[in-house]
Amino acid sequence: MRLLYGFPIVDIDFIFDGRKLHINYVLLDTGSAGTTFDAAVVSEIGVKLRGQIRQQS
């Protein structure tokens, strides 16, 4: 872990269905109820969107 402008930043290995993707500069938010990754990035290892995407107006 390192601090970048006061924020905790980590590198992670995202593993899905036996495939691994290394992602640099991930914000570590220990108070978050969930985690969000860019769909275009994780699609490289086969992660696909499910359900409906809602847009705010």
C-alpha positions as CSV (number, residue, x, y, z in Angstrom):
1,M,0.0,0.0,0.0
2,R,1.1,3.5,-0.7
3,L,-0.4,7.0,-0.3
4,L,-1.2,9.1,-3.3
5,Y,-2.4,12.6,-2.4
6,G,-3.3,11.2,1.0
7,F,-5.4,8.3,-0.4
8,P,-4.5,4.6,0.1
9,I,-3.6,3.0,-3.2
10,V,-2.9,-0.7,-3.9
11,D,-2.2,-3.0,-6.8
12,I,-4.5,-6.0,-7.1
13,D,-4.8,-9.4,-8.9
14,F,-8.4,-9.8,-10.1
15,I,-9.1,-13.5,-10.6
16,F,-12.2,-14.7,-12.4
17,D,-12.9,-18.2,-13.7
18,G,-9.2,-19.1,-13.4
19,R,-8.0,-16.1,-15.4
20,K,-6.0,-13.3,-13.7
21,L,-5.7,-9.6,-14.4
22,H,-3.3,-7.4,-12.6
23,I,-4.7,-3.9,-11.9
24,N,-2.5,-1.0,-10.7
25,Y,-3.6,2.1,-8.7
26,V,-6.8,0.8,-7.0
27,L,-8.2,3.0,-4.3
28,L,-8.5,1.1,-1.1
29,D,-11.8,2.2,0.6
30,T,-12.3,0.2,3.8
31,G,-15.6,1.9,4.5
32,S,-17.2,1.0,1.2
33,A,-20.2,-1.4,1.0
34,G,-19.1,-2.6,-2.4
35,T,-16.5,-2.4,-5.1
36,T,-16.7,-1.1,-8.6
37,F,-14.3,-1.9,-11.5
38,D,-14.4,-0.5,-15.1
39,A,-16.3,-3.1,-17.2
40,A,-14.0,-2.5,-20.2
41,V,-11.0,-3.4,-18.1
42,V,-12.4,-6.6,-16.4
43,S,-14.0,-7.8,-19.6
44,E,-10.4,-8.7,-20.7
45,I,-10.7,-11.8,-18.5
46,G,-14.3,-12.7,-19.4
47,V,-16.3,-10.7,-16.8
48,K,-19.6,-9.6,-18.3
49,L,-22.4,-7.3,-17.2
50,R,-25.7,-8.8,-16.0
51,G,-29.0,-7.1,-15.6
52,Q,-30.0,-3.7,-16.6
53,I,-27.9,-0.6,-16.5
54,R,-29.7,2.4,-15.1
55,Q,-28.7,5.9,-16.0
56,Q,-29.4,9.0,-13.9
57,S,-30.9,12.0,-15.7
